[in-house]
């Protein structure tokens, strides 16, 4: 399959310490790709280079064949790269619908008349996105009243307002209850299938990773040490060594966890 994202030789150092070292991978259209690794492995640094928050020391990041390195984050968003964060970023004083409207206003470059009639702009489009993430009934509620899981779903709607072809999700289920994690990832997987959006996500919950990822990348100390299907990663001796000193860290289907 043709790659939407092509990463080649991506590297970044801080004070002589290699946070990411010569990382290369591709991501196909509609693929759900997990990037895992111990704390400090370089996952967030890698994400920050993909969407322009950090400039790499060397390497290439191409979206549909176009180089992203050197572009500003706002330009990269307009190229079709969306992102959700470990800590949700919403306007708590605004309603659920207004948050999505703000994202749509920014996407359509209508900020120049924001204050004159913002409340009337892109209402049907905002509601359609809220329908997509099962938040339409809460459209009029202030974000400050939402449960954490609902904030995560709202953040997904905000990211989709920018019509991404690639969605970066940094710890999407962090801080969520187990049932909320399942619901959010099933929702995201459905959107991937329906819209053909490619997703690269980091995650510490291995149940989430193995249940949803089509393919898994493993980082350790900034280097890509393994790549493959869930079965291949479970059976990889080096991955086992990195996580638990050679012990069995990933329960197999049917095993007692």
Secondary structure, DSSP 8 states (H G I E B T S, - for coil): --EEEEEEEEEEEETTEEEEEEEEEEEETT-EEEEE-STTSSHHHHHHHHTTSS--SEEEEEETTEE-TT--HHHHHHHTEEEE-SS----TTSBHHHHHHHHHHHHTT-GGGHHHHGGGTTHHHHHHHHHHTT-GGGTTSBGGGS-HHHHHHHHHHHHHTT--SEEEEESTTTT--HHHHHHHHHHHHHHHHHH--EEEEE-S-HHHHHHH-SEEEEEETTEEEEEE-HHHHHT-HHHHHHHHTTS--S--TTS--
